[in-house]
Amino acid sequence: PSGELDIWREVTPALGGRNVTLFWKHADSFRANGGSISYEVTWENLEDGSKSESISFSSVYNRTRIFLDNHSYRITVKAKNNVNYSLPSVLIIPRSAGNNRHLLCLFLGTEELKEEQVNGMDDGIFLSWEPRPMYDSYIVDWCNFPRLQPCDLQWKRFGPNTSSALISSAAFVPGVRYNFHIYGSVANRPSLLEKKTGYFRELPPVFDPVVEKIELTFNAVTLSWDSYPTNESQCGFIRGYHVYLSPLQEDCNLEGSKKHVLQDDSVLCKYTIENPEEKRYTVKHLLSNTKYKLVVKAYSGGGETPIVNFIYVDTPLNSNMLYLLVLLVIVPSLAAALCCWKMKRVKECCCPIIPSPNKSQVLSFKEFKIGSEKILKISDCIPEMLAVDNTKAEAQKL
């Protein structure tokens, strides 16, 4: 066979070493030049000089998994027909840090690298990376079916002057998140440089956030949905949330909101939360003692699902208004009722029609008493009129 095989690997930690899954496929320059093809995989320890090991596979295989300890290894894959071998394809697996998890993560290229979001296009998913002059090639790998095991690992190689690529695959479907790893390779030693994640096309979130806590005051409502996931289980990147609210019997027009018209022409107040990690929101300026309907929706690059179900809440009566009502209405009313009820007695006490010595408040003092009798000095009074009570009982008493 002429040319070389294109080989790649997937490394996962294992007790006492690593599991290395090897993949191979025919490069563009490869020619079988014969009818019967087989593959031979060889690995050798680069540190202790031990004897190499090898295994052969028929043409129906394109992968195998081998266990390696924590030493560095050189892996060689060759194609063979009835005449001879192809040129060897070589891959170096660096030394592992063993049980030191932090160093092992560095070796596997999973530490200190954040995933950058990328956007899908009509023909695939566009990736770009920062070129580094020390690498002689770049490799991009991904899984065609990331939700399955095995995930059908794929990879593409690019020259040293390439810094972007449009990754296309017939397996790409809308609503599935694909993770891409970009490696730089020098002397057959790959190093992870960047991680990208994106969708061929984003779809609306599968389900709405579940409001787990509602806090009500007479003029505000606070909603919490702490357990809503934003990971690869979603059909798009969660960009934020919308809170919709309206009084039950009328349209909504609250300060700080935008109008959202439903298909039945009813109007909701719409509030936008642009941070997907923010899972708590307070709607203010509500009316007290009023029934409201509300809903929380997550939105992605693919939009959001239609509004179907609402949550219903009742704001309590404003206690301040109740106190004001008591002070301005109830207290004066009680005072007026009490005055009306005691009006006759108050009038007789303060302004009697005919003054009576026995009822006089003045005669309650000691100087107006002789023994147990109350007296009123005539000399102290200048009467304008004298009325004589000539009833028999009073006359006899006098």
Legacy VTK file of the C-alpha trace (Angstrom):
# vtk DataFile Version 3.0
C-alpha trace
ASCII
DATASET POLYDATA
POINTS 398 float
0.000 0.000 0.000
1.150 3.527 -0.735
0.657 6.603 1.395
-0.220 6.626 5.101
-3.182 5.978 7.325
-4.719 8.895 9.177
-4.738 7.896 12.860
-6.123 9.504 16.007
-6.729 8.590 19.633
-8.990 9.114 22.645
-7.379 8.887 26.080
-9.330 8.222 29.298
-7.863 7.714 32.807
-7.862 4.207 34.252
-6.575 2.571 37.407
-2.780 2.396 37.089
-2.639 4.024 33.641
-4.791 5.016 30.670
-7.187 3.450 28.218
-6.224 4.578 24.734
-8.747 4.089 21.944
-7.028 4.198 18.545
-8.833 5.124 15.331
-7.600 4.938 11.782
-8.928 5.753 8.323
-7.561 6.082 4.829
-5.946 9.448 4.151
-6.517 11.123 0.793
-3.083 9.963 -0.381
-3.581 6.335 0.677
-3.800 3.616 -2.020
-4.421 -0.016 -1.131
-2.727 -1.369 -4.301
-4.075 -4.806 -3.531
-7.217 -6.718 -2.718
-6.493 -8.032 0.775
-5.866 -5.311 3.379
-5.202 -5.724 7.099
-3.957 -3.366 9.794
-1.199 -3.751 12.336
-1.041 -1.696 15.553
2.253 -1.574 17.473
3.085 0.228 20.726
6.391 0.519 22.539
7.502 2.054 25.824
9.845 4.987 25.182
11.312 4.989 28.707
12.316 1.490 29.783
13.183 0.026 26.364
10.879 -2.976 26.827
9.836 -5.082 23.897
7.097 -3.637 21.717
3.684 -5.251 21.419
1.514 -5.499 18.344
-1.861 -6.750 17.196
-3.392 -7.204 13.731
-6.923 -6.520 12.490
-8.831 -7.332 9.341
-10.061 -4.643 6.965
-13.496 -4.450 8.638
-12.001 -2.822 11.751
-11.068 0.817 12.118
-10.429 1.074 15.871
-9.089 -0.719 18.923
-8.544 0.014 22.591
-5.337 -0.757 24.478
-4.247 -0.187 28.055
-1.050 1.773 28.700
0.671 2.485 31.989
1.839 5.986 32.945
5.023 5.913 30.784
5.258 7.601 27.398
4.560 5.409 24.350
4.953 5.494 20.618
2.059 3.945 18.710
2.432 2.909 15.072
-0.370 1.851 12.716
0.340 0.339 9.265
-1.758 -1.111 6.488
-0.682 -4.422 4.912
-1.539 -6.284 1.719
-0.078 -9.488 0.284
3.059 -7.645 -0.819
4.156 -5.356 1.992
3.289 -2.633 4.547
2.364 0.972 3.999
4.373 3.777 5.533
3.871 3.832 9.319
1.590 6.402 10.919
2.998 7.428 14.303
1.364 8.915 17.374
3.118 9.758 20.656
1.239 9.316 23.953
3.081 11.452 26.549
3.922 10.342 30.041
1.025 10.527 32.498
1.109 11.968 36.016
-0.445 8.778 37.397
-2.603 9.347 40.448
-1.972 13.088 40.581
-5.343 14.231 39.322
-4.358 17.829 38.629
-1.396 16.878 36.458
-3.449 14.171 34.807
-6.025 16.787 33.816
-3.248 18.908 32.382
-2.022 15.943 30.378
-5.499 15.202 29.099
-5.954 18.852 28.217
-9.082 19.436 30.300
-7.822 22.044 32.789
-7.839 25.813 32.414
-9.614 25.638 29.057
-13.081 27.117 28.774
-15.475 26.107 26.060
-16.197 28.853 23.560
-19.624 28.926 21.969
-19.745 28.722 18.178
-22.603 29.171 15.722
-23.899 26.796 13.111
-24.316 27.697 9.457
-26.289 26.274 6.564
-23.454 23.901 5.614
-21.972 23.060 9.018
-20.391 24.585 12.112
-17.705 27.218 11.694
-14.611 27.039 13.923
-11.618 29.311 14.232
-8.556 29.144 16.453
-5.465 31.120 17.245
-2.515 29.865 15.158
0.763 29.033 16.914
3.986 28.950 14.877
5.482 25.965 16.737
2.931 23.426 15.427
3.255 21.628 12.108
-0.427 20.696 11.897
-3.779 21.081 13.633
-6.389 18.433 14.424
-10.079 19.025 15.185
-12.096 16.161 16.674
-15.772 15.792 17.635
-18.446 13.147 18.152
-21.055 12.651 15.454
-23.472 11.230 18.059
-22.498 12.849 21.373
-25.447 11.349 23.267
-24.511 7.763 22.355
-21.678 5.459 23.427
-19.514 4.950 21.502
-20.000 8.428 20.139
-18.472 7.823 16.691
-15.406 10.030 17.117
-14.420 11.992 14.005
-11.398 14.151 13.265
-9.877 16.321 10.548
-6.306 17.480 10.012
-5.264 20.915 8.815
-1.971 22.435 7.743
0.143 24.822 9.846
-1.147 27.909 8.047
-4.828 27.138 8.674
-6.687 28.879 11.491
-10.349 28.209 10.673
-12.559 25.506 9.234
-16.171 24.734 8.414
-16.921 21.334 9.962
-19.635 19.499 8.036
-21.217 16.124 8.676
-24.325 14.343 7.478
-24.854 13.315 11.115
-25.334 16.907 12.326
-28.954 17.522 13.352
-30.667 20.573 14.907
-30.988 20.710 18.664
-27.869 18.646 19.495
-24.820 20.214 21.091
-21.486 19.204 19.533
-18.180 19.598 21.351
-15.015 20.262 19.367
-11.391 19.920 20.539
-8.639 21.700 18.641
-5.135 20.240 18.952
-1.796 21.478 17.758
0.688 18.762 16.767
4.464 18.852 16.531
6.527 15.727 15.800
3.386 13.569 16.204
2.785 14.904 19.734
-0.678 16.537 19.932
-1.547 19.140 22.563
-5.048 20.417 23.289
-5.265 24.135 22.456
-8.924 25.149 22.489
-12.405 23.769 23.101
-15.507 24.835 21.203
-19.158 23.903 21.587
-22.090 24.691 19.351
-25.242 23.615 17.529
-25.824 23.016 13.851
-29.094 24.880 14.534
-30.508 25.864 17.901
-34.065 24.975 18.883
-36.279 26.411 21.661
-35.786 24.918 25.143
-37.482 21.582 25.694
-39.327 22.617 28.863
-40.044 25.739 30.879
-38.406 26.590 34.206
-40.331 25.267 37.206
-41.021 28.127 39.612
-40.083 26.612 42.963
-40.708 29.603 45.233
-43.067 32.586 45.118
-42.772 35.487 47.562
-45.661 37.966 47.588
-46.072 41.461 48.970
-48.949 43.869 48.334
-47.085 45.472 45.373
-44.470 42.899 44.212
-43.894 39.213 43.471
-40.515 37.428 43.577
-40.049 34.200 41.560
-37.273 31.581 41.894
-36.445 28.639 39.567
-33.070 27.483 40.935
-32.889 23.972 39.414
-33.258 24.872 35.726
-30.382 23.285 33.704
-28.372 25.182 31.089
-26.107 22.303 29.975
-25.940 20.124 26.854
-29.325 18.544 27.671
-30.901 21.674 26.171
-31.639 22.085 22.456
-29.854 25.432 22.340
-27.723 27.734 24.446
-29.905 29.224 27.188
-29.459 32.962 26.683
-31.802 34.129 29.456
-35.400 34.187 30.651
-38.647 36.049 30.023
-41.157 36.731 32.785
-44.709 37.416 31.571
-47.410 38.858 33.854
-50.847 40.418 33.641
-53.897 41.080 35.855
-56.481 38.366 35.395
-59.297 40.625 34.231
-57.442 43.146 32.092
-54.340 43.829 29.989
-51.041 44.747 31.591
-49.218 48.076 31.479
-46.589 48.140 34.218
-43.588 50.407 34.564
-40.345 48.892 33.255
-42.004 46.238 31.095
-42.597 45.730 27.384
-45.906 44.768 25.852
-46.289 41.231 24.537
-49.407 40.428 22.513
-50.713 36.845 22.489
-52.604 35.209 19.657
-55.919 36.041 21.329
-54.891 39.757 21.315
-54.518 39.871 25.093
-51.541 41.888 26.319
-48.925 40.718 28.826
-46.145 42.616 30.533
-42.775 41.184 29.460
-39.551 41.350 31.484
-36.224 40.086 30.088
-33.382 38.529 32.116
-30.293 38.326 29.903
-28.126 36.294 32.306
-28.872 32.522 32.107
-27.342 32.010 35.566
-29.763 34.490 37.148
-32.711 32.402 38.342
-34.593 34.866 40.527
-36.619 37.915 39.561
-38.905 40.451 41.261
-41.781 42.165 39.458
-42.665 45.476 41.116
-45.392 48.129 40.882
-48.262 45.646 41.267
-51.683 46.498 42.656
-52.661 45.208 46.078
-55.539 42.778 46.538
-55.398 41.812 42.834
-55.242 38.442 41.048
-52.411 38.041 38.495
-51.420 35.371 35.994
-47.732 34.858 35.231
-45.278 32.498 33.528
-41.485 32.146 33.263
-39.983 31.079 29.912
-36.379 30.252 29.027
-35.189 31.360 25.609
-32.275 30.179 23.455
-30.842 31.126 20.088
-33.803 29.191 18.679
-36.392 31.263 20.540
-38.894 29.994 23.091
-41.943 27.745 23.153
-45.463 29.247 22.986
-47.112 30.388 26.218
-49.690 27.814 27.288
-49.920 27.474 31.079
-49.970 30.248 33.686
-49.376 30.477 37.423
-52.030 32.424 39.357
-51.247 34.551 42.421
-53.172 37.023 44.610
-51.416 40.049 46.026
-52.424 40.726 49.655
-54.243 43.835 50.868
-52.003 46.793 51.557
-51.728 47.023 55.379
-50.740 50.688 55.184
-53.952 51.481 53.348
-55.857 49.515 55.972
-54.306 51.572 58.767
-55.082 54.771 56.892
-58.672 53.616 56.417
-58.967 52.983 60.150
-57.563 56.393 61.022
-59.547 58.415 58.511
-62.891 56.590 58.489
-63.448 54.139 61.286
-62.070 56.174 64.208
-64.026 59.345 63.313
-67.152 57.262 62.724
-66.842 55.655 66.147
-66.260 59.039 67.744
-69.340 60.477 66.003
-71.474 57.492 67.036
-70.327 57.849 70.640
-71.125 61.539 70.618
-74.606 60.904 69.210
-75.240 58.226 71.814
-74.180 60.474 74.711
-75.485 63.721 73.200
-78.361 64.165 75.649
-76.172 63.597 78.666
-73.449 65.849 77.317
-75.997 68.546 76.545
-77.598 68.359 80.008
-74.176 68.433 81.651
-72.678 71.269 79.627
-75.701 73.359 78.654
-78.914 72.459 80.553
-82.155 74.251 79.651
-83.029 74.825 83.334
-80.027 74.736 85.673
-80.476 72.341 88.547
-78.507 72.744 91.746
-78.434 69.015 92.262
-76.811 68.526 88.834
-74.477 71.486 88.953
-70.800 70.662 88.613
-69.990 73.799 90.537
-71.799 72.513 93.630
-69.515 69.510 93.814
-66.893 71.607 95.615
-66.787 71.602 99.413
-67.529 75.312 99.847
-70.925 74.802 98.256
-71.978 72.121 100.742
-73.525 72.319 104.216
-73.393 68.879 105.669
-74.727 66.598 103.027
-76.789 69.314 101.351
-75.727 71.223 98.268
-76.477 74.920 98.224
-76.489 77.664 95.656
-76.097 81.215 96.877
-78.735 83.403 95.367
-76.585 86.466 95.893
-74.079 85.099 93.416
-76.652 84.978 90.651
-78.362 87.752 88.698
-81.387 85.996 87.253
-83.324 87.463 84.366
-86.329 85.323 85.028
-87.680 83.421 88.003
-89.700 80.292 87.425
-91.773 78.875 90.277
-92.521 75.195 90.308
-95.914 74.955 91.906
-96.357 71.265 91.912
-97.660 69.916 95.171
-94.796 67.595 95.850
-92.222 70.269 95.352
-94.260 72.782 97.298
-94.617 70.455 100.272
-90.893 69.832 100.175
-90.173 73.530 100.188
LINES 1 399
398 0 1 2 3 4 5 6 7 8 9 10 11 12 13 14 15 16 17 18 19 20 21 22 23 24 25 26 27 28 29 30 31 32 33 34 35 36 37 38 39 40 41 42 43 44 45 46 47 48 49 50 51 52 53 54 55 56 57 58 59 60 61 62 63 64 65 66 67 68 69 70 71 72 73 74 75 76 77 78 79 80 81 82 83 84 85 86 87 88 89 90 91 92 93 94 95 96 97 98 99 100 101 102 103 104 105 106 107 108 109 110 111 112 113 114 115 116 117 118 119 120 121 122 123 124 125 126 127 128 129 130 131 132 133 134 135 136 137 138 139 140 141 142 143 144 145 146 147 148 149 150 151 152 153 154 155 156 157 158 159 160 161 162 163 164 165 166 167 168 169 170 171 172 173 174 175 176 177 178 179 180 181 182 183 184 185 186 187 188 189 190 191 192 193 194 195 196 197 198 199 200 201 202 203 204 205 206 207 208 209 210 211 212 213 214 215 216 217 218 219 220 221 222 223 224 225 226 227 228 229 230 231 232 233 234 235 236 237 238 239 240 241 242 243 244 245 246 247 248 249 250 251 252 253 254 255 256 257 258 259 260 261 262 263 264 265 266 267 268 269 270 271 272 273 274 275 276 277 278 279 280 281 282 283 284 285 286 287 288 289 290 291 292 293 294 295 296 297 298 299 300 301 302 303 304 305 306 307 308 309 310 311 312 313 314 315 316 317 318 319 320 321 322 323 324 325 326 327 328 329 330 331 332 333 334 335 336 337 338 339 340 341 342 343 344 345 346 347 348 349 350 351 352 353 354 355 356 357 358 359 360 361 362 363 364 365 366 367 368 369 370 371 372 373 374 375 376 377 378 379 380 381 382 383 384 385 386 387 388 389 390 391 392 393 394 395 396 397
